[in-house]
Amino acid sequence: MAPYEVGIGLRYLGSKEKAGILSVLAWIAVSGILVGVMALVVALSFASGFETALRDKIIGINAHLLLLRFDGPVTEVDQVRKKLLEMPHVVATMPFTYHQALLRSREAVTGTVVRGVPPESLAEISGWNLLFQCGSLEDLLSTRQGGEPVVDPRMPILLGKTQAETLEVACGDPVSLVAIAGEGTGGESSAALRSYRVAGIFEVGMYEYDASLAFLPLGEAQDFFRMGDAVTGLEIRLDDLEKTKEVSERVEAAFEYPFWSKTWMEINPNFFSALKLQKAVMFLVLILIILVAGFNIVSTLIMTVIEKRREVAILKAMGATRRSIGTVFLVQGLVMGWLGTCLGLAGGYAICLIARQVPLIRLDPDIYYLSTLPVEVRWTEFLLVGLSAVFLCTVATLYPARQASRLDPAEVLRYE
């Protein structure tokens, strides 16, 4: 059987006597907590979904980890790859080259970043979940299309969507690649120039890559930029994204200077820092809604204390302690807080489930990289919101409970 303090607290909360308005106020306070908690978990879930979607896009075009050298290109490629594959959590590696150059078509000229990659292992290392407007990754493997020899014997190149629009080219059109003097040209004063065939136009979904990224077969890139058998570095894919920092430290300890590693988080540090700051500010702003609802609990309990002064005085005259009286009103605040929090979490989760099936918020893909705002439920965030709401509601009940426990029964009953 429940202690009498709990029973009295619940009876006061749902009173139907002269002060029946108190139960209405109690539900208003619960509704405030409900709305605040629901708004907070939904906002955080949308922010987490946006962060995860952009992270997947970045990892879709980059590996989890890069191994580079401070003093120049990596020459001992086979030995390095073998040593990397022996490390825990490393599932694949891929050599690559990275150079800045100019792309020229009949209509325009634009700067580009040329990545030389072995096409046969690119999908394994990056996932390669890109959308091709024309052509495909297979067109980078050879000079054949559809099983027939290509009439144009020039080597293939893949361009980003925005870059192709700037150059006004389509699949099959020729483009010229110009290596800037000193950029992979052996330090010579003259710039290298070579013509290529646009074999594919891809879309990452991020302007930074769509406007300035091009792919060449690794051997062709090494030849054009006069690197011999050397590469800029190696991309590393892991079996667990959360182990990136741990593996990065292990790789640097194994290879030492002049080798160094760069994680996917360090490729776009400002971007992910901004997202984290945005979520933190969002949490602080929306928690104010719950704080305001906490004031509703305070006002509701104060009115209850005023209305129940006679009953409280009688209880104290019969021997109830200050602690017992405080517990009566503490129970009321905790019930309102827990009820509002649980209903808010349930409502927020329901909205997240609906948002997964039906896009609730549409975005401009040219600005936000996404056509709809995705949602991701993280139970740690739900737990944090729930605990924060319960804590605020508990604090809100302390003052009214203390005031009720300090009532003097003699003063209250003198005029009764």
C-alpha positions as a printed NumPy array, in Angstrom:
array([[  0.   ,   0.   ,   0.   ],
       [  1.327,   3.414,  -0.949],
       [  2.377,   5.839,   1.817],
       [ -0.348,   8.268,   2.843],
       [  1.688,  11.24 ,   1.515],
       [  1.479,   9.832,  -2.019],
       [ -2.243,   9.145,  -1.694],
       [ -3.007,  12.653,  -0.438],
       [ -0.796,  14.23 ,  -3.107],
       [ -2.584,  12.402,  -5.912],
       [ -5.987,  13.27 ,  -4.38 ],
       [ -5.095,  16.976,  -4.265],
       [ -3.853,  16.818,  -7.873],
       [ -7.157,  15.531,  -9.179],
       [ -9.518,  17.298,  -6.781],
       [-13.091,  17.69 ,  -8.046],
       [-14.41 ,  19.806,  -5.169],
       [-14.687,  23.615,  -5.003],
       [-11.171,  23.963,  -6.279],
       [-11.756,  21.813,  -9.322],
       [ -9.94 ,  24.493, -11.356],
       [ -6.719,  23.156,  -9.881],
       [ -6.926,  19.978, -11.927],
       [ -7.294,  22.112, -15.065],
       [ -4.21 ,  24.106, -14.114],
       [ -2.375,  20.862, -13.473],
       [ -3.178,  19.677, -16.985],
       [ -2.032,  23.013, -18.399],
       [  1.304,  22.558, -16.625],
       [  1.57 ,  18.988, -17.934],
       [  0.796,  20.228, -21.453],
       [  3.576,  22.804, -21.195],
       [  6.098,  20.117, -20.268],
       [  4.733,  17.875, -23.037],
       [  5.118,  20.535, -25.747],
       [  8.581,  21.563, -24.577],
       [  9.937,  18.015, -24.44 ],
       [  8.35 ,  17.078, -27.766],
       [  9.727,  20.175, -29.53 ],
       [ 13.201,  19.557, -28.144],
       [ 13.49 ,  15.879, -29.103],
       [ 12.039,  16.494, -32.579],
       [ 14.43 ,  19.404, -33.218],
       [ 17.433,  17.395, -32.027],
       [ 16.384,  14.388, -34.137],
       [ 16.135,  16.537, -37.26 ],
       [ 19.525,  18.118, -36.487],
       [ 21.069,  14.658, -35.968],
       [ 19.562,  13.42 , -39.226],
       [ 20.966,  16.417, -41.099],
       [ 24.404,  15.878, -39.549],
       [ 24.408,  12.158, -40.382],
       [ 23.25 ,  12.729, -43.972],
       [ 26.034,  15.22 , -44.644],
       [ 28.568,  12.996, -42.895],
       [ 27.552,  10.096, -45.15 ],
       [ 27.959,  12.304, -48.217],
       [ 31.454,  13.307, -47.143],
       [ 32.445,   9.73 , -46.332],
       [ 30.819,   8.62 , -49.6  ],
       [ 33.516,  10.517, -51.486],
       [ 36.325,  10.196, -48.915],
       [ 37.69 ,   7.336, -46.869],
       [ 37.565,   7.224, -43.076],
       [ 41.272,   7.92 , -42.785],
       [ 44.12 ,   9.24 , -44.944],
       [ 47.815,   8.36 , -44.594],
       [ 50.152,  11.042, -45.976],
       [ 53.759,  12.184, -45.777],
       [ 55.017,  15.598, -44.738],
       [ 57.995,  15.491, -47.104],
       [ 56.263,  14.486, -50.344],
       [ 54.612,  11.531, -52.064],
       [ 54.504,   7.966, -50.746],
       [ 56.795,   5.665, -52.725],
       [ 56.727,   2.35 , -50.836],
       [ 53.037,   1.773, -51.594],
       [ 52.894,  -2.031, -51.403],
       [ 54.742,  -2.218, -48.08 ],
       [ 52.569,   0.476, -46.531],
       [ 49.337,  -1.179, -47.72 ],
       [ 50.403,  -4.551, -46.348],
       [ 51.233,  -3.047, -42.952],
       [ 47.94 ,  -1.151, -42.818],
       [ 45.827,  -4.209, -43.631],
       [ 47.387,  -6.057, -40.687],
       [ 45.987,  -3.454, -38.256],
       [ 42.714,  -4.009, -36.365],
       [ 39.555,  -2.465, -37.874],
       [ 41.23 ,  -1.758, -41.247],
       [ 39.228,  -3.476, -44.003],
       [ 40.51 ,  -1.791, -47.177],
       [ 43.157,   0.611, -48.451],
       [ 43.57 ,   2.491, -51.707],
       [ 46.433,   4.609, -53.089],
       [ 45.48 ,   7.949, -54.613],
       [ 46.951,  11.097, -56.114],
       [ 45.727,  14.614, -55.444],
       [ 46.6  ,  17.652, -57.562],
       [ 45.226,  21.042, -58.478],
       [ 44.868,  21.823, -62.162],
       [ 42.804,  23.672, -64.744],
       [ 40.069,  22.187, -66.918],
       [ 39.338,  23.774, -70.252],
       [ 36.525,  23.179, -72.696],
       [ 35.545,  25.004, -75.866],
       [ 33.349,  27.307, -73.807],
       [ 35.054,  27.949, -70.459],
       [ 37.957,  27.334, -68.066],
       [ 37.709,  26.376, -64.389],
       [ 39.967,  25.227, -61.59 ],
       [ 39.694,  21.645, -60.408],
       [ 41.077,  19.115, -57.969],
       [ 42.127,  15.958, -59.792],
       [ 42.116,  12.725, -57.838],
       [ 43.787,   9.747, -59.392],
       [ 42.223,   6.529, -58.16 ],
       [ 42.267,   2.84 , -59.098],
       [ 38.658,   2.462, -60.32 ],
       [ 38.47 ,  -1.23 , -59.434],
       [ 38.9  ,  -0.499, -55.706],
       [ 37.19 ,   2.891, -55.467],
       [ 33.755,   1.45 , -54.691],
       [ 35.245,  -0.738, -51.946],
       [ 37.041,   2.112, -50.211],
       [ 34.404,   4.847, -50.412],
       [ 31.088,   3.104, -50.95 ],
       [ 30.63 ,   5.265, -54.053],
       [ 26.954,   5.996, -53.571],
       [ 26.972,   8.866, -56.054],
       [ 24.299,   9.743, -58.56 ],
       [ 25.537,   9.706, -62.148],
       [ 23.733,  11.955, -64.616],
       [ 25.468,  10.1  , -67.416],
       [ 28.177,   7.487, -67.61 ],
       [ 29.243,   5.411, -64.611],
       [ 32.226,   4.333, -62.572],
       [ 32.8  ,   1.443, -64.979],
       [ 33.52 ,   3.969, -67.742],
       [ 36.643,   4.941, -65.831],
       [ 37.966,   1.39 , -65.987],
       [ 38.694,   1.231, -69.684],
       [ 38.093,   2.874, -73.015],
       [ 35.196,   0.519, -73.821],
       [ 31.51 ,   1.251, -73.48 ],
       [ 28.78 ,  -1.322, -73.919],
       [ 31.32 ,  -3.927, -75.013],
       [ 32.311,  -1.945, -78.105],
       [ 35.541,  -0.002, -78.61 ],
       [ 35.122,   3.728, -78.089],
       [ 35.731,   5.766, -81.22 ],
       [ 37.389,   8.505, -79.17 ],
       [ 40.686,   6.989, -77.944],
       [ 41.297,   9.664, -75.335],
       [ 41.462,   8.582, -71.688],
       [ 38.283,   8.999, -69.603],
       [ 37.694,  11.556, -66.881],
       [ 34.783,  11.944, -64.455],
       [ 33.506,  15.438, -63.617],
       [ 31.207,  16.83 , -60.949],
       [ 27.79 ,  18.098, -62.002],
       [ 28.396,  21.791, -61.278],
       [ 31.834,  21.631, -62.867],
       [ 30.382,  20.126, -66.045],
       [ 27.727,  22.857, -66.137],
       [ 30.418,  25.524, -65.803],
       [ 32.369,  24.004, -68.691],
       [ 29.141,  23.387, -70.659],
       [ 30.087,  19.798, -71.472],
       [ 28.229,  16.476, -71.502],
       [ 29.333,  12.856, -71.601],
       [ 31.481,  12.196, -74.646],
       [ 32.685,  15.792, -74.996],
       [ 36.422,  16.549, -74.936],
       [ 38.086,  18.593, -72.212],
       [ 41.719,  19.611, -71.763],
       [ 43.536,  19.21 , -68.456],
       [ 46.256,  21.744, -67.739],
       [ 48.688,  21.091, -64.908],
       [ 49.841,  24.269, -63.221],
       [ 53.601,  24.775, -63.484],
       [ 55.301,  23.184, -60.491],
       [ 52.146,  21.229, -59.54 ],
       [ 53.23 ,  17.677, -60.218],
       [ 55.325,  18.677, -63.229],
       [ 58.652,  17.94 , -61.661],
       [ 59.235,  21.61 , -60.867],
       [ 59.583,  22.512, -64.565],
       [ 58.469,  25.926, -65.714],
       [ 56.267,  24.609, -68.514],
       [ 52.752,  23.313, -67.796],
       [ 51.529,  19.914, -68.964],
       [ 48.503,  19.748, -71.26 ],
       [ 46.458,  16.714, -72.288],
       [ 43.006,  16.105, -73.773],
       [ 40.451,  13.763, -72.153],
       [ 36.965,  12.448, -72.826],
       [ 34.168,  13.147, -70.33 ],
       [ 33.157,   9.58 , -69.445],
       [ 30.771,  10.426, -66.625],
       [ 29.144,  13.292, -64.73 ],
       [ 28.421,  12.591, -61.062],
       [ 26.653,  14.4  , -58.243],
       [ 27.83 ,  14.206, -54.639],
       [ 25.201,  16.587, -53.34 ],
       [ 27.733,  19.   , -51.844],
       [ 28.722,  22.052, -53.862],
       [ 32.35 ,  21.875, -52.745],
       [ 32.788,  18.524, -54.501],
       [ 30.368,  18.93 , -57.402],
       [ 32.06 ,  22.167, -58.481],
       [ 35.718,  21.261, -58.186],
       [ 36.357,  17.51 , -58.21 ],
       [ 37.46 ,  15.311, -61.113],
       [ 38.584,  11.663, -61.225],
       [ 41.244,  10.056, -63.4  ],
       [ 42.481,   6.46 , -63.424],
       [ 45.436,   6.21 , -61.051],
       [ 47.971,   5.2  , -63.707],
       [ 46.93 ,   8.046, -65.991],
       [ 47.133,  10.594, -63.158],
       [ 50.61 ,   9.36 , -62.184],
       [ 51.735,   9.679, -65.793],
       [ 50.202,  13.108, -66.376],
       [ 51.581,  14.611, -63.179],
       [ 54.91 ,  12.784, -63.629],
       [ 54.85 ,  10.938, -60.314],
       [ 56.19 ,   7.615, -61.505],
       [ 54.983,   4.877, -59.149],
       [ 54.534,   7.252, -56.217],
       [ 51.18 ,   8.393, -54.832],
       [ 50.016,  11.325, -52.722],
       [ 48.826,   9.003, -49.973],
       [ 46.585,   6.09 , -49.09 ],
       [ 42.909,   6.073, -48.168],
       [ 41.869,   3.713, -45.376],
       [ 38.401,   2.294, -44.737],
       [ 37.448,   0.913, -41.317],
       [ 34.827,  -1.555, -40.153],
       [ 33.645,   0.859, -37.448],
       [ 33.366,   4.588, -38.012],
       [ 33.546,   5.26 , -34.273],
       [ 37.056,   3.751, -34.173],
       [ 38.497,   6.39 , -36.53 ],
       [ 40.375,   8.373, -33.889],
       [ 41.713,   5.237, -32.207],
       [ 42.993,   3.786, -35.493],
       [ 44.458,   7.154, -36.492],
       [ 46.577,   7.213, -33.325],
       [ 47.639,   3.61 , -33.924],
       [ 48.619,   4.357, -37.539],
       [ 50.727,   7.362, -36.561],
       [ 52.442,   5.338, -33.843],
       [ 53.202,   2.519, -36.298],
       [ 54.606,   4.659, -39.144],
       [ 55.971,   7.665, -37.239],
       [ 57.427,  10.79 , -38.888],
       [ 57.276,  11.811, -41.756],
       [ 53.966,   9.921, -42.053],
       [ 50.833,  11.492, -40.611],
       [ 47.135,  10.68 , -40.682],
       [ 44.038,  12.758, -41.332],
       [ 40.544,  11.644, -40.3  ],
       [ 37.27 ,  12.318, -42.097],
       [ 36.365,  14.749, -39.31 ],
       [ 39.509,  16.786, -39.977],
       [ 38.708,  17.076, -43.688],
       [ 35.807,  19.431, -42.863],
       [ 36.515,  20.528, -39.267],
       [ 34.704,  23.873, -39.379],
       [ 31.598,  22.292, -40.862],
       [ 31.147,  19.662, -38.152],
       [ 32.068,  22.131, -35.389],
       [ 29.341,  24.457, -36.651],
       [ 26.791,  21.623, -36.584],
       [ 27.689,  20.702, -33.007],
       [ 27.471,  24.341, -31.925],
       [ 24.094,  24.64 , -33.632],
       [ 22.741,  21.628, -31.742],
       [ 24.058,  22.958, -28.43 ],
       [ 22.423,  26.354, -28.968],
       [ 19.196,  24.663, -30.082],
       [ 19.149,  22.587, -26.898],
       [ 19.676,  25.625, -24.667],
       [ 16.99 ,  27.66 , -26.437],
       [ 14.347,  24.936, -26.459],
       [ 15.04 ,  23.911, -22.873],
       [ 13.663,  27.347, -21.963],
       [ 10.235,  26.078, -23.06 ],
       [ 10.482,  23.358, -20.423],
       [ 11.695,  25.936, -17.909],
       [  8.617,  28.087, -18.566],
       [  6.447,  24.999, -18.095],
       [  8.251,  24.476, -14.789],
       [  6.994,  27.899, -13.661],
       [  3.473,  26.671, -14.431],
       [  4.065,  23.823, -12.   ],
       [  5.239,  26.323,  -9.377],
       [  2.131,  28.485,  -9.784],
       [ -0.158,  25.438,  -9.75 ],
       [  1.356,  24.101,  -6.54 ],
       [  1.295,  27.513,  -4.85 ],
       [ -2.428,  27.779,  -5.594],
       [ -2.896,  24.275,  -4.24 ],
       [ -1.06 ,  25.215,  -1.052],
       [ -3.247,  28.313,  -0.616],
       [ -6.446,  26.363,  -1.263],
       [ -5.484,  23.458,   0.995],
       [ -4.172,  25.508,   3.933],
       [ -6.94 ,  24.243,   6.229],
       [ -6.354,  20.578,   5.339],
       [ -2.584,  21.001,   5.76 ],
       [ -3.102,  22.62 ,   9.172],
       [ -5.349,  19.753,  10.29 ],
       [ -2.769,  17.197,   9.129],
       [ -0.036,  18.958,  11.109],
       [ -2.283,  19.203,  14.151],
       [ -2.831,  15.429,  13.905],
       [  0.943,  14.856,  13.975],
       [  2.109,  15.063,  10.366],
       [  5.71 ,  16.236,  10.131],
       [  7.066,  18.997,   7.949],
       [  8.737,  16.374,   5.804],
       [  5.436,  14.562,   5.248],
       [  3.642,  17.777,   4.246],
       [  6.447,  18.686,   1.861],
       [  6.293,  15.195,   0.361],
       [  2.573,  15.6  ,  -0.369],
       [  3.211,  18.582,  -2.631],
       [  6.458,  17.166,  -3.99 ],
       [  4.486,  14.166,  -5.24 ],
       [  2.134,  16.458,  -7.161],
       [  5.013,  18.234,  -8.928],
       [  6.801,  14.988,  -9.755],
       [  3.634,  13.434, -11.172],
       [  3.067,  16.446, -13.441],
       [  6.714,  16.498, -14.484],
       [  6.978,  12.766, -15.192],
       [  3.633,  12.656, -16.986],
       [  4.47 ,  15.62 , -19.209],
       [  7.97 ,  14.276, -19.926],
       [  6.792,  10.77 , -20.845],
       [  3.981,  12.061, -23.057],
       [  6.4  ,  14.51 , -24.7  ],
       [  8.967,  11.806, -25.434],
       [  6.26 ,   9.528, -26.84 ],
       [  4.825,  12.326, -28.976],
       [  8.258,  13.321, -30.239],
       [  9.071,   9.74 , -31.159],
       [  5.76 ,   9.432, -33.025],
       [  6.518,  12.568, -35.042],
       [  9.997,  11.204, -35.871],
       [  8.462,   7.947, -37.107],
       [  6.055,   9.893, -39.316],
       [  8.909,  12.066, -40.631],
       [ 10.782,   8.93 , -41.676],
       [  7.889,   7.868, -43.876],
       [  6.578,  11.24 , -45.038],
       [  9.026,  14.141, -45.643],
       [  7.773,  16.927, -43.387],
       [ 10.355,  19.574, -44.297],
       [ 11.65 ,  20.128, -47.827],
       [ 14.938,  21.897, -48.519],
       [ 16.583,  23.61 , -51.443],
       [ 19.242,  21.089, -52.53 ],
       [ 21.388,  23.851, -54.042],
       [ 21.773,  25.372, -50.572],
       [ 21.443,  22.519, -48.078],
       [ 22.727,  19.61 , -50.248],
       [ 19.5  ,  17.695, -49.427],
       [ 15.994,  17.79 , -50.882],
       [ 14.309,  16.835, -47.578],
       [ 15.338,  17.156, -43.957],
       [ 16.095,  13.643, -42.658],
       [ 15.455,  12.516, -39.11 ],
       [ 17.53 ,  10.252, -36.865],
       [ 16.426,   9.066, -33.435],
       [ 19.279,   8.928, -30.943],
       [ 18.23 ,   7.425, -27.644],
       [ 21.03 ,   9.199, -25.811],
       [ 19.471,  12.524, -26.803],
       [ 16.013,  11.335, -25.735],
       [ 17.473,  10.279, -22.383],
       [ 19.26 ,  13.62 , -21.952],
       [ 16.085,  15.575, -22.695],
       [ 14.022,  13.393, -20.367],
       [ 16.453,  13.711, -17.47 ],
       [ 16.75 ,  17.477, -18.002],
       [ 12.971,  17.899, -17.97 ],
       [ 12.519,  15.785, -14.832],
       [ 15.307,  17.702, -13.089],
       [ 13.743,  21.093, -13.897],
       [ 10.318,  19.894, -12.766],
       [ 11.752,  18.53 ,  -9.515],
       [ 13.488,  21.827,  -8.779],
       [ 10.242,  23.681,  -9.55 ],
       [  8.373,  21.744,  -6.833],
       [ 10.859,  22.469,  -4.034],
       [  9.734,  26.016,  -3.207],
       [  5.94 ,  25.303,  -2.978],
       [  6.607,  22.109,  -0.981],
       [  8.82 ,  24.034,   1.443],
       [  6.213,  26.762,   1.878],
       [  3.522,  24.181,   2.612],
       [  5.682,  22.426,   5.203],
       [  6.249,  25.72 ,   7.066],
       [  2.541,  26.524,   7.582],
       [  1.651,  27.166,  11.246],
       [ -1.523,  25.184,  12.081],
       [ -2.398,  27.503,  14.98 ],
       [ -2.412,  30.568,  12.729],
       [ -4.41 ,  28.803,  10.01 ],
       [ -7.077,  27.317,  12.339],
       [ -7.49 ,  30.37 ,  14.576],
       [-10.312,  31.807,  12.457],
       [-11.829,  28.496,  11.347]])
